[in-house]
Amino acid sequence: MGSETLLFYAFAAVAVVASLLVIAQRNPIHSVLLLIASFGALSGLYVLLDAPFVAVIQIIVYAGAIMVLFLFVVMLLNAPHEETDFDERVHPLLRPGPMRFGALLAGLLVAELIWAIDRGPETVEFANRSVSSVAEIGQSLFTDYMFTFEVTSILILVAMVGAVVLARREEPDR
Amino acid sequence: MVTLDHYLVLSAVLFAIGTAGVFVRRNLITILLSVEIMLNAVNLTFVAFGRALGSADGQIIVFFVMTVAAAEAAVGLAIVISLFRHRESLNPDSFTVLKW
């Protein structure tokens, strides 16, 4: 096994285990920290895929900005433990109603997706030409995807205004 | 030799974990985190396909997905904060009425 294969399996294992632990935690702070670990592993996979730009913005934007926002809200609300109306000692997958059904549905989904991938063309080798240059991505972003890029900026503005309006405290005299 | 299929299977597993998280957890913040896992699984697919086809488009779409994820997280967490102010709870089952 080459070192690339070994690294792939190592990063994949970290990503899957950390993601599983994210949904197995009852304390949201632990979930957020484990998700950061999962994003770090995904960033390593992007490096293996010759995409250093995506690997870097994965760390800076996702693990840095978005997860810190989550962590901030978790600490602001100060509601660490998930309250439940059933016995907490029961394993999550054995709990009543939608939870068990949802877990079953997720298992079915992964089986179906793997079946669909298996039916595809035999083994797709990666192209020899890789796109790792940030200059090329930037060139494409500001020519072919110019309109999408501008729309994205409007989306960010709308999200910012929306977040301010939604989280605003109602004035007492209204 | 790591092929495209390896990445696609990994991405399918991560997506299913995210789906399971949305169903299994009863905490609005963990549900939003599960949605982030699903978005990341799709990002991995985009980058892997971009690498397989030798095209930069996959990485550019990931850039846009991350922007949408940031907007979604900001608005979603604002909604969570304003819901928490009303009910002092993060359990989605306590928000089953539209008006109170």
Interface residues (C-beta under 8 A of the other chain):
Chain A: G2 E4 T5 F8 A12 A15 V16 S19 L20 V22 I23 Q25 R26 P28 S31 V32 L35 S38 F39 L42 L45 Y46 L48 L49 D50 A51 F53 V54 I57 Q58 V61 Y62 A65 I66 L69 F70 V73 V74 L76 L77 A79 E82 E83 T84 D85 P92 L93 R95 P98 M99 F101 G102 A103 L105 A106 G107 L109 V110 L113 I114 I117 D118 G120 T123 V124 E125 F126 A127 N128 R129 S130 V131 E136 I137 S140 L141 Y145 T148 T152 L155 I156 V158 A159 M160 G162 A163 V164 L166 A167 R169
Chain B: M1 V2 T3 L4 D5 H6 Y7 L8 V9 L10 A12 V13 L14 F15 A16 I17 G18 T19 A20 G21 V22 F23 V24 R25 R26 N27 I29 T30 L32 L33 S34 E36 I37 N40 N43 L44 V47 A48 G50 R51 A52 L53 G54 S55 A56 D57 G58 Q59 I60 V62 F63 F64 M66 T67 V68 A69 A70 A71 E72 A73 A74 V75 L77 A78 I79 V80 I81 S82 F84 R85 E88 S89 L90 N91 D93
